Amino acid sequence: MAYIETQDLLDELGEDTLVKLTDDEGTGEVSETRVLKAIEFAAGTFDSYARSRYSIPVPVTPVVKTVNLDLAIFHLYKRSHVTGGIYEVKEKAYNEALKTLKDISSGRAALDVPTAEETIEKPATSDRILTNASKTKFSDDALKGF
């Protein structure tokens, strides 16, 4: 499952940049094939790290989307043989995304989604508030005198 779409890359990079990164034939158009390959690369990389702790596919959250955008954008820059300042910026973002994924995989970081072992019957915490406890201490009867 892809966590980002072509529109996400257009929003992040702009159409002119996306054309420059994908249009090897000189048509002046975004190559949807190359964009989809970058999106698939990002999702595959993301899933390979996240699957050790999460049920795949995970819900698309801002963190998930950002990591996938960084992976896909670097993939596009890498294949286009662009060098210099902007390439180094995108490479740094890619390396940070991989670091985040390694931290997620090892348990040093977490996504804002339930882990594979977390269920309603077996939450990750015993905190009554976070486990959606059915018995409340502050019922209407308990608060009558206040």
C-alpha positions as CSV (number, residue, x, y, z in Angstrom):
1,M,0.0,0.0,0.0
2,A,1.3,3.4,-0.9
3,Y,1.3,6.0,1.9
4,I,1.7,9.0,-0.4
5,E,0.2,9.9,-3.8
6,T,1.5,11.8,-6.9
7,Q,-0.3,14.9,-5.6
8,D,1.7,14.8,-2.4
9,L,4.9,15.0,-4.4
10,L,3.5,17.8,-6.5
11,D,2.6,19.7,-3.4
12,E,6.0,19.2,-1.9
13,L,8.2,19.8,-5.0
14,G,6.1,21.7,-7.5
15,E,5.3,20.6,-11.0
16,D,8.4,22.1,-12.6
17,T,10.8,20.2,-10.3
18,L,8.8,17.0,-10.6
19,V,9.0,17.2,-14.4
20,K,12.8,17.8,-14.2
21,L,13.2,14.8,-12.0
22,T,11.0,12.4,-14.1
23,D,10.9,13.5,-17.7
24,D,13.8,11.7,-19.3
25,E,12.1,11.7,-22.7
26,G,11.7,15.5,-22.9
27,T,7.9,15.5,-23.2
28,G,7.5,18.3,-20.7
29,E,5.2,16.1,-18.6
30,V,5.6,14.4,-15.2
31,S,6.3,10.7,-15.8
32,E,3.7,8.9,-13.8
33,T,5.6,5.6,-14.1
34,R,8.7,7.1,-12.5
35,V,6.7,8.8,-9.8
36,L,4.9,5.5,-9.0
37,K,8.2,3.7,-8.8
38,A,9.4,6.3,-6.3
39,I,6.2,5.9,-4.3
40,E,6.6,2.1,-4.3
41,F,10.2,2.4,-3.3
42,A,9.2,4.6,-0.3
43,A,6.4,2.3,0.8
44,G,8.5,-0.8,0.4
45,T,11.4,0.7,2.4
46,F,9.0,2.0,5.1
47,D,7.2,-1.3,5.4
48,S,10.5,-3.3,5.7
49,Y,11.4,-1.3,8.8
50,A,7.9,-0.9,10.3
51,R,6.7,-4.5,9.9
52,S,8.7,-5.7,12.8
53,R,6.5,-3.7,15.2
54,Y,3.4,-2.7,13.3
55,S,0.6,-4.4,11.3
56,I,1.2,-3.4,7.7
57,P,-0.2,-1.2,6.2
58,V,-0.2,1.3,9.0
59,P,-2.6,4.2,9.0
60,V,-1.4,7.3,7.1
61,T,-0.4,9.8,9.8
62,P,1.7,13.0,9.3
63,V,4.9,11.1,10.5
64,V,4.2,8.2,8.0
65,K,3.6,10.6,5.2
66,T,6.7,12.7,5.9
67,V,9.0,9.7,6.0
68,N,7.6,8.4,2.8
69,L,7.9,11.8,1.1
70,D,11.6,12.0,2.1
71,L,12.2,8.5,0.8
72,A,10.4,9.0,-2.5
73,I,11.9,12.5,-3.2
74,F,15.5,11.2,-2.6
75,H,14.8,8.3,-4.9
76,L,13.7,10.7,-7.6
77,Y,16.8,12.9,-7.1
78,K,19.1,9.9,-7.0
79,R,17.9,8.5,-10.3
80,S,18.1,11.9,-12.0
81,H,21.8,12.2,-11.4
82,V,21.4,15.7,-9.9
83,T,24.4,16.7,-7.8
84,G,25.2,19.7,-5.6
85,G,23.4,21.6,-2.9
86,I,19.8,20.4,-3.3
87,Y,20.8,16.8,-3.8
88,E,22.8,17.0,-0.5
89,V,19.7,18.5,1.3
90,K,17.5,15.7,0.0
91,E,20.2,13.1,0.8
92,K,20.3,14.4,4.4
93,A,16.5,14.1,4.6
94,Y,16.7,10.6,3.3
95,N,19.3,9.6,5.8
96,E,17.2,11.1,8.6
97,A,14.2,9.2,7.4
98,L,16.2,6.0,7.5
99,K,17.5,6.8,11.0
100,T,13.9,7.3,12.1
101,L,12.9,4.0,10.5
102,K,15.8,2.2,12.2
103,D,14.7,3.7,15.6
104,I,11.1,2.6,15.0
105,S,12.2,-0.9,14.1
106,S,14.4,-1.2,17.2
107,G,11.8,0.3,19.5
108,R,13.7,3.5,20.3
109,A,11.0,5.5,18.5
110,A,7.3,4.8,17.8
111,L,4.8,5.8,15.2
112,D,1.5,7.3,16.4
113,V,-0.4,4.1,15.5
114,P,-1.0,1.0,17.6
115,T,1.7,-1.7,17.4
116,A,1.0,-5.1,16.1
117,E,0.5,-6.5,19.6
118,E,-1.8,-3.8,20.8
119,T,-5.5,-4.5,20.7
120,I,-8.5,-3.2,22.6
121,E,-8.4,-6.4,24.7
122,K,-4.6,-6.0,25.3
123,P,-3.6,-2.4,25.3
124,A,0.0,-1.3,25.6
125,T,-0.6,0.4,28.9
126,S,-2.5,-0.4,32.1
127,D,-3.5,3.2,32.5
128,R,-7.3,3.2,32.9
129,I,-7.8,6.4,31.0
130,L,-5.7,5.2,28.0
131,T,-7.4,1.8,28.0
132,N,-10.8,3.2,27.5
133,A,-12.0,1.9,30.9
134,S,-15.8,1.4,31.2
135,K,-16.1,2.3,34.9
136,T,-15.7,6.0,35.6
137,K,-15.1,7.4,39.1
138,F,-16.9,10.7,38.3
139,S,-20.4,9.6,37.6
140,D,-23.5,11.9,37.9
141,D,-24.4,10.2,41.2
142,A,-20.9,10.6,42.7
143,L,-20.9,14.3,41.8
144,K,-24.5,15.1,43.0
145,G,-23.4,17.1,46.0
146,F,-20.9,19.3,44.2
